[in-house]
Amino acid sequence: MPFVQRVVEPKLLSRVQLFREDGSARVQDGELEAVTNFTLCSALRQLASLSAAADDIFKELGGQLKLIYGRCEDVKAKLVVLGEKVEKFDPRKVPVRKLK
């Protein structure tokens, strides 16, 4: 099982304090409008963060795929060399000796 590299989980969107410690309003708008605006902004921030995480994941995946492609090309070159050796091989030219 692979190790966890990134944890993506939602955060609380509407966790905002509408009033200061002394009881005065932190915002001038109505309470519902302030909560909805803050929730929308938080959702947009989380989507931007998720997009950045996805971009990072795909960049890392692209790098890993480039490494795999390079290894496959190496194996392909070795197979071509082995194929040429097999085609050149003539079993009649190999001396047969008696076993003792």
DRENTORKOL-3810 file (N, C-alpha, C; in nm, 4 decimals):
REM DRENTORKOL-3810
@n.u->0.0845; n.v->-0.1175; n.w->0.0000; ca.u->0.0000; ca.v->0.0000; ca.w->0.0000; c.u->0.0892; c.v->0.1240; c.w->0.0000
@n.u->0.0651; n.v->0.2169; n.w->-0.0909; ca.u->0.1510; ca.v->0.3359; ca.w->-0.0993; c.u->0.1280; c.v->0.4306; c.w->0.0191
@n.u->0.2291; n.v->0.5100; n.w->0.0456; ca.u->0.2190; ca.v->0.6085; ca.w->0.1527; c.u->0.1332; c.v->0.7259; c.w->0.1070
@n.u->0.0644; n.v->0.7869; n.w->0.1998; ca.u->-0.0185; ca.v->0.9037; ca.w->0.1692; c.u->0.0742; c.v->1.0227; c.w->0.1476
@n.u->0.0634; n.v->1.0842; n.w->0.0319; ca.u->0.1478; ca.v->1.1996; ca.w->0.0018; c.u->0.0738; c.v->1.3308; c.w->0.0250
@n.u->-0.0569; n.v->1.3310; n.w->-0.0006; ca.u->-0.1368; ca.v->1.4518; ca.w->0.0176; c.u->-0.2702; c.v->1.4139; c.w->0.0803
@n.u->-0.3165; n.v->1.4971; n.w->0.1681; ca.u->-0.4492; ca.v->1.4777; ca.w->0.2258; c.u->-0.5344; c.v->1.5952; c.w->0.1808
@n.u->-0.6407; n.v->1.5650; n.w->0.1091; ca.u->-0.7328; ca.v->1.6683; ca.w->0.0622; c.u->-0.8656; c.v->1.6436; c.w->0.1315
@n.u->-0.9049; n.v->1.7387; n.w->0.2140; ca.u->-1.0317; ca.v->1.7252; ca.w->0.2852; c.u->-1.0950; c.v->1.8630; c.w->0.2977
@n.u->-1.2266; n.v->1.8688; n.w->0.2976; ca.u->-1.2930; ca.v->1.9990; ca.w->0.3072; c.u->-1.2782; c.v->2.0596; c.w->0.4466
@n.u->-1.2742; n.v->2.1887; n.w->0.4510; ca.u->-1.2690; ca.v->2.2616; ca.w->0.5780; c.u->-1.4061; c.v->2.3241; c.w->0.6026
@n.u->-1.4241; n.v->2.3721; n.w->0.7223; ca.u->-1.5511; ca.v->2.4349; ca.w->0.7568; c.u->-1.5657; c.v->2.5653; c.w->0.6784
@n.u->-1.6712; n.v->2.5750; n.w->0.5991; ca.u->-1.6867; ca.v->2.6905; ca.w->0.5114; c.u->-1.7459; c.v->2.8116; c.w->0.5822
@n.u->-1.8409; n.v->2.7909; n.w->0.6689; ca.u->-1.9148; ca.v->2.9031; ca.w->0.7274; c.u->-1.8729; c.v->2.9348; c.w->0.8699
@n.u->-1.7555; n.v->2.8953; n.w->0.9099; ca.u->-1.7099; ca.v->2.9211; ca.w->1.0463; c.u->-1.6533; c.v->3.0629; c.w->1.0506
@n.u->-1.7367; n.v->3.1590; n.w->1.0850; ca.u->-1.6955; ca.v->3.2990; ca.w->1.0907; c.u->-1.7593; c.v->3.3641; c.w->1.2141
@n.u->-1.6880; n.v->3.4569; n.w->1.2732; ca.u->-1.7429; ca.v->3.5316; ca.w->1.3859; c.u->-1.7994; c.v->3.6625; c.w->1.3326
@n.u->-1.9274; n.v->3.6811; n.w->1.3552; ca.u->-1.9924; ca.v->3.8016; ca.w->1.3047; c.u->-1.9828; c.v->3.9187; c.w->1.4025
@n.u->-1.9490; n.v->3.8879; n.w->1.5282; ca.u->-1.9426; ca.v->3.9940; ca.w->1.6291; c.u->-1.8071; c.v->3.9919; c.w->1.6978
@n.u->-1.7617; n.v->4.1105; n.w->1.7363; ca.u->-1.6359; ca.v->4.1224; ca.w->1.8090; c.u->-1.6574; c.v->4.0803; c.w->1.9545
@n.u->-1.5484; n.v->4.0781; n.w->2.0301; ca.u->-1.5557; ca.v->4.0377; ca.w->2.1710; c.u->-1.6409; c.v->4.1333; c.w->2.2548
@n.u->-1.6420; n.v->4.2614; n.w->2.2152; ca.u->-1.7217; ca.v->4.3586; ca.w->2.2914; c.u->-1.8692; c.v->4.3574; c.w->2.2522
@n.u->-1.9068; n.v->4.2752; n.w->2.1529; ca.u->-2.0468; ca.v->4.2632; ca.w->2.1135; c.u->-2.0842; c.v->4.3466; c.w->1.9931
@n.u->-1.9941; n.v->4.4313; n.w->1.9460; ca.u->-2.0265; ca.v->4.5122; ca.w->1.8285; c.u->-2.0164; c.v->4.4271; c.w->1.7026
@n.u->-2.0930; n.v->4.4659; n.w->1.6024; ca.u->-2.0976; ca.v->4.3891; ca.w->1.4776; c.u->-1.9655; c.v->4.4026; c.w->1.4031
@n.u->-1.9177; n.v->4.2919; n.w->1.3515; ca.u->-1.7950; ca.v->4.2909; ca.w->1.2738; c.u->-1.8229; c.v->4.3362; c.w->1.1304
@n.u->-1.9435; n.v->4.3146; n.w->1.0840; ca.u->-1.9815; ca.v->4.3517; ca.w->0.9476; c.u->-2.1014; c.v->4.4450; c.w->0.9536
@n.u->-2.1188; n.v->4.5247; n.w->0.8507; ca.u->-2.2297; ca.v->4.6196; ca.w->0.8456; c.u->-2.3512; c.v->4.5612; c.w->0.7736
@n.u->-2.3296; n.v->4.4568; n.w->0.6951; ca.u->-2.4396; ca.v->4.3951; ca.w->0.6208; c.u->-2.5282; c.v->4.3175; c.w->0.7165
@n.u->-2.6335; n.v->4.2618; n.w->0.6620; ca.u->-2.7163; ca.v->4.1727; ca.w->0.7408; c.u->-2.6404; c.v->4.0440; c.w->0.7697
@n.u->-2.6784; n.v->3.9752; n.w->0.8746; ca.u->-2.6069; ca.v->3.8554; ca.w->0.9174; c.u->-2.6101; c.v->3.7470; c.w->0.8106
@n.u->-2.7252; n.v->3.7226; n.w->0.7509; ca.u->-2.7368; ca.v->3.6174; ca.w->0.6502; c.u->-2.6513; c.v->3.6493; c.w->0.5277
@n.u->-2.6537; n.v->3.7733; n.w->0.4856; ca.u->-2.5733; ca.v->3.8127; ca.w->0.3692; c.u->-2.4237; c.v->3.7987; c.w->0.3986
@n.u->-2.3835; n.v->3.8348; n.w->0.5192; ca.u->-2.2426; ca.v->3.8223; ca.w->0.5567; c.u->-2.1996; c.v->3.6763; c.w->0.5583
@n.u->-2.2843; n.v->3.5893; n.w->0.6123; ca.u->-2.2506; ca.v->3.4470; ca.w->0.6175; c.u->-2.2436; c.v->3.3887; c.w->0.4771
@n.u->-2.3392; n.v->3.4231; n.w->0.3915; ca.u->-2.3376; ca.v->3.3680; ca.w->0.2552; c.u->-2.2173; c.v->3.4190; c.w->0.1767
@n.u->-2.1820; n.v->3.5458; n.w->0.1935; ca.u->-2.0645; ca.v->3.5989; ca.w->0.1237; c.u->-1.9368; c.v->3.5302; c.w->0.1710
@n.u->-1.9244; n.v->3.5129; n.w->0.3025; ca.u->-1.8057; ca.v->3.4473; ca.w->0.3559; c.u->-1.7996; c.v->3.3017; c.w->0.3113
@n.u->-1.9145; n.v->3.2334; n.w->0.3101; ca.u->-1.9192; ca.v->3.0935; ca.w->0.2674; c.u->-1.8790; c.v->3.0808; c.w->0.1210
@n.u->-1.9286; n.v->3.1699; n.w->0.0379; ca.u->-1.8932; ca.v->3.1673; ca.w->-0.1043; c.u->-1.7439; c.v->3.1924; c.w->-0.1236
@n.u->-1.6888; n.v->3.2889; n.w->-0.0517; ca.u->-1.5448; ca.v->3.3162; ca.w->-0.0627; c.u->-1.4623; c.v->3.1969; c.w->-0.0153
@n.u->-1.5059; n.v->3.1335; n.w->0.0926; ca.u->-1.4337; ca.v->3.0164; ca.w->0.1431; c.u->-1.4397; c.v->2.9010; c.w->0.0438
@n.u->-1.5555; n.v->2.8818; n.w->-0.0187; ca.u->-1.5682; ca.v->2.7753; ca.w->-0.1188; c.u->-1.4763; c.v->2.8021; c.w->-0.2375
@n.u->-1.4679; n.v->2.9276; n.w->-0.2801; ca.u->-1.3787; ca.v->2.9620; ca.w->-0.3917; c.u->-1.2323; c.v->2.9410; c.w->-0.3536
@n.u->-1.1956; n.v->2.9749; n.w->-0.2294; ca.u->-1.0582; ca.v->2.9511; ca.w->-0.1840; c.u->-1.0259; c.v->2.8021; c.w->-0.1838
@n.u->-1.1206; n.v->2.7211; n.w->-0.1378; ca.u->-1.0969; ca.v->2.5767; ca.w->-0.1340; c.u->-1.0870; c.v->2.5187; c.w->-0.2744
@n.u->-1.1686; n.v->2.5683; n.w->-0.3673; ca.u->-1.1589; ca.v->2.5205; ca.w->-0.5056; c.u->-1.0251; c.v->2.5592; c.w->-0.5673
@n.u->-0.9767; n.v->2.6788; n.w->-0.5373; ca.u->-0.8457; ca.v->2.7202; ca.w->-0.5881; c.u->-0.7359; c.v->2.6322; c.w->-0.5294
@n.u->-0.7471; n.v->2.6005; n.w->-0.4012; ca.u->-0.6490; ca.v->2.5133; ca.w->-0.3371; c.u->-0.6540; c.v->2.3732; c.w->-0.3968
@n.u->-0.7736; n.v->2.3233; n.w->-0.4219; ca.u->-0.7893; ca.v->2.1913; ca.w->-0.4833; c.u->-0.7311; c.v->2.1895; c.w->-0.6244
@n.u->-0.7513; n.v->2.2975; n.w->-0.6980; ca.u->-0.6953; ca.v->2.3070; ca.w->-0.8327; c.u->-0.5423; c.v->2.3063; c.w->-0.8286
@n.u->-0.4848; n.v->2.3770; n.w->-0.7334; ca.u->-0.3383; ca.v->2.3782; ca.w->-0.7200; c.u->-0.2865; c.v->2.2401; c.w->-0.6816
@n.u->-0.3576; n.v->2.1708; n.w->-0.5931; ca.u->-0.3161; ca.v->2.0355; ca.w->-0.5538; c.u->-0.3255; c.v->1.9400; c.w->-0.6720
@n.u->-0.4319; n.v->1.9515; n.w->-0.7515; ca.u->-0.4470; ca.v->1.8657; ca.w->-0.8693; c.u->-0.3359; c.v->1.8933; c.w->-0.9703
@n.u->-0.3017; n.v->2.0200; n.w->-0.9886; ca.u->-0.1930; ca.v->2.0550; ca.w->-1.0800; c.u->-0.0615; c.v->1.9928; c.w->-1.0335
@n.u->-0.0346; n.v->1.9989; n.w->-0.9050; ca.u->0.0866; ca.v->1.9390; ca.w->-0.8485; c.u->0.0873; c.v->1.7876; c.w->-0.8693
@n.u->-0.0276; n.v->1.7243; n.w->-0.8489; ca.u->-0.0376; ca.v->1.5790; ca.w->-0.8672; c.u->-0.0092; c.v->1.5418; c.w->-1.0118
@n.u->-0.0674; n.v->1.6145; n.w->-1.1061; ca.u->-0.0474; ca.v->1.5810; ca.w->-1.2470; c.u->0.0949; c.v->1.6105; c.w->-1.2937
@n.u->0.1589; n.v->1.7131; n.w->-1.2382; ca.u->0.2996; ca.v->1.7385; ca.w->-1.2719; c.u->0.3873; c.v->1.6239; c.w->-1.2232
@n.u->0.3622; n.v->1.5779; n.w->-1.1004; ca.u->0.4400; ca.v->1.4664; ca.w->-1.0467; c.u->0.4145; c.v->1.3392; c.w->-1.1269
@n.u->0.2900; n.v->1.3164; n.w->-1.1636; ca.u->0.2558; ca.v->1.1991; ca.w->-1.2439; c.u->0.3242; c.v->1.2051; c.w->-1.3801
@n.u->0.3285; n.v->1.3241; n.w->-1.4412; ca.u->0.3975; ca.v->1.3397; ca.w->-1.5684; c.u->0.5455; c.v->1.3078; c.w->-1.5575
@n.u->0.6088; n.v->1.3515; n.w->-1.4490; ca.u->0.7504; ca.v->1.3197; ca.w->-1.4278; c.u->0.7739; c.v->1.1704; c.w->-1.4121
@n.u->0.6853; n.v->1.1042; n.w->-1.3378; ca.u->0.6987; ca.v->0.9593; ca.w->-1.3201; c.u->0.6781; c.v->0.8863; c.w->-1.4526
@n.u->0.5833; n.v->0.9335; n.w->-1.5328; ca.u->0.5596; ca.v->0.8694; ca.w->-1.6624; c.u->0.6776; c.v->0.8892; c.w->-1.7574
@n.u->0.7454; n.v->1.0033; n.w->-1.7483; ca.u->0.8657; ca.v->1.0240; ca.w->-1.8296; c.u->0.9746; c.v->0.9243; c.w->-1.7909
@n.u->0.9900; n.v->0.9001; n.w->-1.6604; ca.u->1.0886; ca.v->0.8013; ca.w->-1.6154; c.u->1.0532; c.v->0.6615; c.w->-1.6659
@n.u->0.9265; n.v->0.6259; n.w->-1.6595; ca.u->0.8830; ca.v->0.4944; ca.w->-1.7074; c.u->0.9052; c.v->0.4829; c.w->-1.8573
@n.u->0.8779; n.v->0.5899; n.w->-1.9311; ca.u->0.9003; ca.v->0.5884; ca.w->-2.0757; c.u->1.0484; c.v->0.5669; c.w->-2.1068
@n.u->1.1362; n.v->0.6335; n.w->-2.0331; ca.u->1.2803; ca.v->0.6152; ca.w->-2.0541; c.u->1.3232; c.v->0.4721; c.w->-2.0266
@n.u->1.2695; n.v->0.4125; n.w->-1.9212; ca.u->1.3026; ca.v->0.2732; ca.w->-1.8907; c.u->1.2499; c.v->0.1803; c.w->-1.9996
@n.u->1.1324; n.v->0.2075; n.w->-2.0519; ca.u->1.0769; ca.v->0.1247; ca.w->-2.1603; c.u->1.1622; c.v->0.1356; c.w->-2.2864
@n.u->1.2122; n.v->0.2548; n.w->-2.3141; ca.u->1.2994; ca.v->0.2717; ca.w->-2.4302; c.u->1.4290; c.v->0.1926; c.w->-2.4128
@n.u->1.4828; n.v->0.1893; n.w->-2.2917; ca.u->1.6033; ca.v->0.1097; ca.w->-2.2651; c.u->1.5767; c.v->-0.0390; c.w->-2.2877
@n.u->1.4630; n.v->-0.0867; n.w->-2.2384; ca.u->1.4273; ca.v->-0.2280; ca.w->-2.2575; c.u->1.4078; c.v->-0.2579; c.w->-2.4056
@n.u->1.3470; n.v->-0.1653; n.w->-2.4773; ca.u->1.3250; ca.v->-0.1843; ca.w->-2.6211; c.u->1.4585; c.v->-0.1951; c.w->-2.6947
@n.u->1.5539; n.v->-0.1105; n.w->-2.6591; ca.u->1.6858; ca.v->-0.1157; ca.w->-2.7234; c.u->1.7548; c.v->-0.2487; c.w->-2.6938
@n.u->1.7426; n.v->-0.2971; n.w->-2.5703; ca.u->1.8025; ca.v->-0.4266; ca.w->-2.5362; c.u->1.7364; c.v->-0.5395; c.w->-2.6143
@n.u->1.6056; n.v->-0.5322; n.w->-2.6325; ca.u->1.5355; ca.v->-0.6356; ca.w->-2.7090; c.u->1.5768; c.v->-0.6351; c.w->-2.8557
@n.u->1.6010; n.v->-0.5181; n.w->-2.9110; ca.u->1.6468; ca.v->-0.5100; ca.w->-3.0501; c.u->1.7835; c.v->-0.5759; c.w->-3.0638
@n.u->1.8735; n.v->-0.5477; n.w->-2.9703; ca.u->2.0069; ca.v->-0.6085; ca.w->-2.9739; c.u->1.9963; c.v->-0.7598; c.w->-2.9603
@n.u->1.9134; n.v->-0.8078; n.w->-2.8680; ca.u->1.8959; ca.v->-0.9519; ca.w->-2.8512; c.u->1.8338; c.v->-1.0156; c.w->-2.9751
@n.u->1.7401; n.v->-0.9461; n.w->-3.0375; ca.u->1.6795; ca.v->-0.9983; ca.w->-3.1603; c.u->1.7814; c.v->-1.0132; c.w->-3.2717
@n.u->1.8708; n.v->-0.9155; n.w->-3.2832; ca.u->1.9760; ca.v->-0.9246; ca.w->-3.3846; c.u->2.0695; c.v->-1.0413; c.w->-3.3560
@n.u->2.1024; n.v->-1.0624; n.w->-3.2294; ca.u->2.1893; ca.v->-1.1748; ca.w->-3.1937; c.u->2.1216; c.v->-1.3080; c.w->-3.2247
@n.u->1.9924; n.v->-1.3176; n.w->-3.2001; ca.u->1.9194; ca.v->-1.4420; ca.w->-3.2278; c.u->1.9152; c.v->-1.4693; c.w->-3.3775
@n.u->1.8954; n.v->-1.3648; n.w->-3.4576; ca.u->1.8921; ca.v->-1.3835; ca.w->-3.6028; c.u->2.0286; c.v->-1.4254; c.w->-3.6572
@n.u->2.1358; n.v->-1.3759; n.w->-3.5980; ca.u->2.2699; ca.v->-1.4111; ca.w->-3.6438; c.u->2.3145; c.v->-1.5484; c.w->-3.5940
@n.u->2.2497; n.v->-1.6002; n.w->-3.4946; ca.u->2.2899; ca.v->-1.7272; ca.w->-3.4350; c.u->2.2630; c.v->-1.8421; c.w->-3.5316
@n.u->2.3655; n.v->-1.9227; n.w->-3.5528; ca.u->2.3526; ca.v->-2.0420; ca.w->-3.6374; c.u->2.3923; c.v->-2.1619; c.w->-3.5527
@n.u->2.2976; n.v->-2.2473; n.w->-3.5162; ca.u->2.3307; ca.v->-2.3603; ca.w->-3.4291; c.u->2.4249; c.v->-2.4608; c.w->-3.4952
@n.u->2.4360; n.v->-2.4598; n.w->-3.6270; ca.u->2.5254; ca.v->-2.5544; ca.w->-3.6954; c.u->2.6719; c.v->-2.5171; c.w->-3.6760
@n.u->2.6979; n.v->-2.3920; n.w->-3.6487; ca.u->2.8361; ca.v->-2.3479; ca.w->-3.6313; c.u->2.8866; c.v->-2.3688; c.w->-3.4888
@n.u->2.7981; n.v->-2.3998; n.w->-3.3984; ca.u->2.8382; ca.v->-2.4214; ca.w->-3.2595; c.u->2.8918; c.v->-2.5630; c.w->-3.2481
@n.u->3.0162; n.v->-2.5789; n.w->-3.2010; ca.u->3.0722; ca.v->-2.7142; ca.w->-3.1900; c.u->3.0018; c.v->-2.7938; c.w->-3.0799
@n.u->2.9807; n.v->-2.9204; n.w->-3.1095; ca.u->2.9185; ca.v->-3.0104; ca.w->-3.0126; c.u->3.0271; c.v->-3.1015; c.w->-2.9593
@n.u->3.0375; n.v->-3.1105; n.w->-2.8314; ca.u->3.1393; ca.v->-3.1968; ca.w->-2.7733; c.u->3.0706; c.v->-3.3094; c.w->-2.6967
@n.u->3.1419; n.v->-3.4134; n.w->-2.6814; ca.u->3.0872; ca.v->-3.5289; ca.w->-2.6119; c.u->3.0946; c.v->-3.5076; c.w->-2.4621
@n.u->2.9921; n.v->-3.5523; n.w->-2.3957; ca.u->2.9903; ca.v->-3.5449; ca.w->-2.2502; c.u->3.0627; c.v->-3.6639; c.w->-2.1924
@n.u->3.1375; n.v->-3.6459; n.w->-2.0906; ca.u->3.2112; ca.v->-3.7552; ca.w->-2.0276; c.u->3.1415; c.v->-3.8053; c.w->-1.9062
END
